[in-house]
Amino acid sequence: MINLLLTPLRVLLAVLPWNLAAPNFVEKLLSFTLFSTIAWSIASVPRISYPYLNPYKFSGMTPPAMTPAEEKAETLKNQVGIGNHRVIHPVGLHMRRSPGMRSVRAIIPTQQVVQVTGEPVEMDGVLWVPVAYRNTAGWSAVQYLKKI
C-alpha cells in the first residue's frame, strides 16, 4: 500500500535531474536517464516554418511600408530578367569577376547588348546579375542595364 502511494511521488521526483531524493545510485541513474529522454524529445521536435505564407494575409494587419531603398531594389529586381539587356551607363559598364565592387574583368561599351544569365544577388548595397558578353562571363550592376 505504501509503495502505491510513493510511486507517484517517485515519478514526480524522477523528472528532476540527478534526483537527490533517490536512495541509491541506480535510481539516480534512472532519474537522470528519464530527464535526459524527456529533454531530448522536447528539443528534437522539428520546427516547422511556412515561409510561403504571408503573415499579414489573415491577421488583418497591413505590412510595414517599404523604405525608398527597398522600393528601388524591388523595382530593379522586377526590371531585370534572364535575356538580353542594353548597357545604359554613359561611360561603359564594368563586368566583374564576382558580385561586389572588386576585380574588374572587362569594360563593356555603352549601348552594347549583354545577356543576363541568372538571378540577381545583393552585395555591397548593389544588386548584381550574372552576365555574358562576347564569350566572357561575369557580374554587372543591375542599375546600368535595360531590358530589350
C-alpha positions as CSV (number, residue, x, y, z in Angstrom):
1,M,0.0,0.0,0.0
2,I,2.8,2.4,0.9
3,N,4.5,1.6,-2.4
4,L,1.3,2.6,-4.3
5,L,1.4,6.0,-2.5
6,L,5.1,6.5,-3.1
7,T,5.1,5.6,-6.8
8,P,3.5,9.0,-8.0
9,L,6.0,10.8,-5.7
10,R,8.9,8.9,-7.2
11,V,7.7,9.6,-10.7
12,L,7.4,13.3,-9.9
13,L,10.9,13.4,-8.3
14,A,12.3,11.4,-11.3
15,V,11.9,14.3,-13.7
16,L,14.4,16.3,-11.7
17,P,18.0,16.0,-12.9
18,W,20.1,13.9,-10.6
19,N,17.4,13.4,-8.1
20,L,18.9,13.8,-4.7
21,A,15.9,12.2,-3.0
22,A,16.7,8.9,-4.7
23,P,18.0,6.4,-2.2
24,N,20.6,4.7,-4.4
25,F,22.8,5.1,-7.4
26,V,20.5,3.0,-9.7
27,E,17.5,5.3,-9.0
28,K,19.7,8.4,-9.5
29,L,20.8,7.0,-12.9
30,L,17.3,6.1,-13.9
31,S,16.0,9.6,-13.0
32,F,18.8,11.2,-15.0
33,T,18.0,8.9,-17.9
34,L,14.3,9.8,-17.8
35,F,15.1,13.5,-17.5
36,S,17.5,13.3,-20.5
37,T,15.0,11.4,-22.6
38,I,12.3,14.0,-21.9
39,A,14.7,16.9,-22.6
40,W,15.9,15.4,-25.9
41,S,12.5,14.5,-27.1
42,I,11.3,18.1,-26.5
43,A,14.5,19.5,-28.1
44,S,14.2,17.3,-31.2
45,V,10.7,18.3,-32.2
46,P,11.0,19.6,-35.7
47,R,10.5,23.3,-36.1
48,I,8.0,24.0,-38.9
49,S,8.1,27.2,-40.7
50,Y,6.0,28.3,-43.6
51,P,8.0,31.0,-45.5
52,Y,5.5,30.9,-48.3
53,L,2.7,32.2,-46.1
54,N,2.1,35.9,-45.8
55,P,1.8,36.7,-42.1
56,Y,-0.3,39.7,-42.9
57,K,-2.8,37.9,-45.0
58,F,-5.0,36.5,-42.3
59,S,-4.2,38.9,-39.4
60,G,-6.0,41.9,-40.7
61,M,-2.8,44.0,-40.2
62,T,-1.1,45.9,-43.0
63,P,2.6,45.2,-43.8
64,P,5.1,48.0,-43.0
65,A,5.8,50.4,-45.8
66,M,8.9,49.8,-47.8
67,T,11.8,52.2,-47.4
68,P,12.9,54.1,-50.6
69,A,16.0,51.8,-50.9
70,E,13.8,48.7,-50.7
71,E,11.4,50.1,-53.3
72,K,14.3,50.9,-55.6
73,A,15.8,47.3,-55.1
74,E,12.3,45.8,-55.8
75,T,11.9,47.9,-58.9
76,L,15.4,46.9,-60.2
77,K,14.6,43.2,-59.5
78,N,11.4,43.4,-61.5
79,Q,13.0,45.2,-64.4
80,V,15.8,42.6,-64.9
81,G,15.1,39.1,-66.1
82,I,17.0,36.4,-67.9
83,G,17.6,37.6,-71.5
84,N,19.1,40.4,-73.5
85,H,19.8,43.8,-72.0
86,R,21.3,47.0,-73.2
87,V,24.1,48.8,-71.3
88,I,22.9,52.3,-70.3
89,H,25.9,53.5,-68.4
90,P,27.2,56.7,-70.1
91,V,30.9,55.7,-69.9
92,G,30.7,51.9,-70.1
93,L,29.8,49.0,-67.8
94,H,32.4,47.3,-65.6
95,M,31.9,43.5,-65.8
96,R,33.3,42.0,-62.6
97,R,34.6,38.5,-61.7
98,S,32.2,38.2,-58.8
99,P,29.4,40.2,-57.3
100,G,30.8,43.2,-55.5
101,M,33.0,46.3,-56.2
102,R,36.3,44.4,-56.7
103,S,38.1,42.8,-59.6
104,V,37.0,44.3,-62.9
105,R,37.1,41.6,-65.7
106,A,36.1,43.8,-68.7
107,I,34.5,47.1,-69.6
108,I,31.5,46.8,-71.9
109,P,30.9,49.9,-74.1
110,T,27.7,51.9,-73.8
111,Q,24.7,50.7,-75.9
112,Q,26.1,47.2,-76.3
113,V,23.9,44.1,-75.7
114,V,24.7,41.7,-72.9
115,Q,22.8,38.6,-71.9
116,V,21.7,38.2,-68.3
117,T,22.1,34.5,-67.4
118,G,20.8,34.2,-63.8
119,E,19.0,35.8,-60.8
120,P,20.1,39.0,-59.1
121,V,22.2,39.0,-55.9
122,E,22.7,41.9,-53.5
123,M,26.3,42.6,-52.4
124,D,27.9,45.9,-51.1
125,G,24.5,47.6,-51.3
126,V,24.2,47.0,-55.0
127,L,22.1,44.5,-56.9
128,W,24.3,42.3,-59.2
129,V,23.4,39.9,-62.0
130,P,25.4,37.3,-63.9
131,V,26.0,38.5,-67.5
132,A,27.7,37.2,-70.6
133,Y,29.3,39.4,-73.3
134,R,31.3,38.1,-76.2
135,N,32.2,34.7,-74.6
136,T,33.1,36.4,-71.3
137,A,31.0,35.7,-68.2
138,G,30.9,38.0,-65.2
139,W,28.7,40.1,-62.9
140,S,27.3,43.6,-63.5
141,A,25.2,46.1,-61.6
142,V,21.5,45.9,-62.4
143,Q,21.0,49.7,-62.4
144,Y,23.1,50.1,-65.6
145,L,21.1,47.6,-67.7
146,K,17.8,48.0,-69.5
147,K,15.8,45.0,-70.8
148,I,15.2,45.0,-74.6
